[in-house]
Amino acid sequence: MAIARDEVMSTPELLEHTLAHLPMRDLLTIAPLVSKNWLAITLSPALQRALFFEPDLTGTHPVVNPLLVEMFPPFFLLPSGDWPPPWSWPGNASRFKEMSWITAPDAFKREDASWRRMLVTQPPTRTMVVTQTTHSRIGDFEQRAVLKDLSLRMGVLYDIAMPFVDGGASFSLRRHHDLDRENDLALVVWESVSCLGKPEPLLGELFASEGFKSVELKFEERTD
């Protein structure tokens, strides 16, 4: 038994195969700390794909990053009911304040935090439509922007969505079946504006990532 164990530990291919069966969180946070050898193995292309750091183009059906689902539930929960009111959508300030982020903000806020580099799906999401509906006393105004050639990572998705929520909007992340690829996404944003002006920021610096990068959204009014 000891000989077989030692053979696995000393053979990179066997060790890689073994580590690939670890829970994703353990592969990310524990395995690299065991030894320099284990750290090197976790950087292999196969394990980097398993950790959603590198694209895996072999899949035919998109898989959502399970660790991101666990850490950022407002982005992945589905609205309840057939026609839920927009203010009840899961991407809102109250749900943000229930995330794991609140228990370890310094770790999440770091510019080099690993979650920022993680792909949202495998294979990677290539196109995302951002639709923003603004409700006011005079009616609704809808505009949308299309982001292409993304290989969408969580840092980009967070940097797009968080400012909306900070300003009082809510959002829902959905499959966008109208586009070419099955794994395209739609970020649907809804906000209500008042004649009293913008509210105070709802999230503030606590949820501001130090790695924040502004994403240009070229909005066009939706007429269809």
C-alpha positions in Angstrom: 0.0 0.0 0.0 2.8 2.4 0.9 4.7 1.6 -2.3 1.6 2.3 -4.4 1.0 5.5 -2.5 4.6 6.6 -3.0 4.4 5.8 -6.7 1.3 8.0 -7.1 2.9 10.9 -5.2 6.1 10.7 -7.2 4.5 10.3 -10.6 3.2 13.7 -12.0 0.6 12.1 -14.2 -0.8 9.9 -11.4 -0.8 12.8 -8.9 -2.6 15.1 -11.4 -5.2 12.4 -11.9 -5.7 12.0 -8.2 -5.9 15.7 -7.5 -8.5 16.1 -10.3 -10.9 14.2 -8.1 -10.6 16.6 -5.1 -13.5 19.0 -4.4 -12.9 22.2 -6.3 -12.4 24.3 -3.2 -9.8 21.9 -1.8 -7.9 21.8 -5.2 -7.8 25.6 -5.1 -7.0 26.4 -1.5 -5.5 23.3 0.1 -3.6 21.2 -2.4 -1.1 24.0 -3.4 -0.1 24.3 0.3 0.9 20.7 0.7 4.3 21.0 -1.1 6.0 22.7 -4.0 5.4 19.6 -6.0 1.7 19.7 -5.4 1.6 23.4 -6.2 3.4 22.8 -9.5 0.9 20.0 -10.4 -2.1 22.3 -9.7 -0.7 24.7 -12.4 -0.9 22.0 -15.0 -3.3 22.8 -18.0 -5.7 20.0 -17.0 -6.1 21.2 -13.4 -6.2 24.9 -14.5 -9.2 23.9 -16.7 -10.8 22.0 -13.8 -10.4 25.2 -11.7 -12.0 27.3 -14.5 -8.9 29.4 -14.9 -8.3 28.2 -18.4 -10.8 27.4 -21.1 -12.1 23.9 -21.6 -13.5 23.7 -25.1 -14.3 20.0 -25.1 -17.7 20.2 -23.5 -20.9 20.4 -25.5 -23.2 21.8 -22.8 -22.1 24.8 -20.7 -21.3 24.1 -17.0 -21.5 27.0 -14.5 -18.6 27.4 -12.2 -19.8 25.6 -9.0 -17.4 27.6 -6.7 -18.7 30.9 -8.1 -22.3 29.7 -7.5 -21.4 29.0 -3.9 -19.6 32.3 -3.3 -21.7 34.7 -5.4 -25.3 33.3 -5.2 -27.0 36.6 -6.3 -25.5 36.1 -9.8 -26.7 32.6 -10.2 -30.0 32.2 -8.4 -33.1 32.2 -10.6 -36.0 34.6 -9.9 -38.9 32.7 -8.2 -42.2 32.4 -9.9 -43.2 32.8 -13.6 -43.3 36.6 -13.7 -41.5 37.8 -10.6 -41.4 41.6 -10.1 -38.0 43.1 -11.0 -37.3 44.4 -7.5 -37.4 40.7 -6.2 -34.7 39.6 -8.6 -31.8 37.9 -6.8 -29.1 40.5 -7.9 -29.9 43.1 -5.3 -28.1 44.8 -2.4 -29.8 42.7 0.3 -28.6 39.5 -1.4 -25.1 40.9 -1.9 -24.9 41.5 1.9 -25.6 37.8 2.5 -22.6 36.6 0.4 -19.5 35.0 1.9 -17.8 38.3 1.0 -19.2 39.9 4.1 -17.3 37.5 6.4 -13.9 38.0 4.7 -14.0 41.3 2.8 -10.3 41.9 2.7 -9.7 38.5 1.0 -12.4 39.1 -1.6 -11.5 42.7 -2.3 -7.8 41.9 -3.1 -6.8 42.9 -6.6 -5.3 39.4 -7.2 -8.2 37.5 -5.6 -8.5 34.2 -7.5 -12.2 34.5 -8.1 -11.6 37.4 -10.5 -9.7 35.2 -12.9 -12.3 32.4 -12.9 -14.4 31.7 -16.0 -18.1 31.9 -15.3 -18.8 28.8 -17.5 -17.0 26.0 -19.3 -16.8 26.3 -22.2 -16.4 30.0 -21.7 -19.3 32.5 -22.4 -18.3 34.4 -25.5 -21.2 36.9 -25.8 -23.2 38.6 -23.1 -26.1 41.0 -23.7 -26.7 43.7 -21.0 -30.3 45.0 -21.0 -31.1 47.9 -18.7 -34.7 49.0 -18.1 -35.2 52.3 -16.3 -38.7 52.8 -14.8 -39.9 56.3 -14.0 -43.1 58.3 -13.7 -43.2 58.9 -17.4 -42.7 55.3 -18.4 -40.0 52.8 -19.1 -36.8 53.2 -21.1 -34.9 50.2 -22.3 -31.5 50.0 -23.8 -29.0 47.2 -24.4 -25.4 46.6 -25.1 -23.7 43.5 -26.5 -20.3 42.3 -25.3 -18.5 39.9 -27.7 -15.3 37.8 -27.7 -15.4 37.7 -23.9 -14.3 34.4 -22.4 -16.3 35.9 -19.5 -14.5 35.9 -16.2 -16.1 36.6 -12.9 -14.1 39.8 -12.4 -15.6 41.3 -15.5 -19.1 40.2 -14.6 -18.8 41.6 -11.1 -17.3 44.9 -12.4 -20.4 45.3 -14.7 -23.1 44.3 -12.2 -21.9 45.7 -8.9 -22.2 49.5 -9.8 -25.8 48.9 -10.9 -26.6 47.3 -7.6 -24.7 50.0 -5.7 -27.0 52.5 -7.4 -30.2 50.8 -6.4 -30.8 48.5 -9.4 -31.5 44.8 -9.3 -30.5 42.2 -11.9 -30.9 38.6 -13.1 -28.4 36.6 -15.1 -30.0 34.4 -17.7 -29.3 32.2 -20.6 -29.8 34.2 -23.8 -31.3 31.8 -26.2 -31.8 34.4 -29.0 -28.1 34.5 -29.7 -25.9 32.1 -31.7 -24.3 30.1 -28.9 -26.1 28.0 -26.3 -23.8 29.3 -23.5 -24.4 33.0 -24.2 -25.7 35.0 -21.2 -28.0 38.0 -20.7 -27.6 40.3 -17.7 -31.0 41.9 -17.3 -31.0 45.0 -15.1 -33.9 47.0 -13.8 -34.0 50.2 -11.8 -36.6 52.7 -10.7 -35.7 56.4 -10.7 -37.2 59.1 -8.6 -37.6 62.8 -9.0 -35.6 63.1 -5.8 -32.5 61.9 -7.6 -30.1 59.0 -7.1 -30.1 57.3 -3.7 -27.0 56.9 -1.5 -24.8 54.0 -2.5 -26.2 50.8 -1.1 -23.0 48.7 -1.1 -20.1 51.2 -0.9 -16.5 50.5 -0.3 -17.1 47.2 1.5 -18.0 45.5 -1.8 -15.6 47.5 -4.0 -13.0 45.1 -5.6 -9.5 46.5 -5.7 -9.1 44.9 -9.1 -12.1 46.8 -10.5 -11.8 47.7 -14.2 -14.4 49.8 -15.9 -16.2 47.9 -18.7 -17.4 50.1 -21.5 -21.0 49.3 -22.4 -22.1 50.8 -25.7 -25.8 51.1 -25.0 -28.3 51.5 -27.8 -32.0 52.1 -27.3 -34.0 49.0 -27.8 -36.8 49.5 -30.3 -38.1 45.9 -30.9 
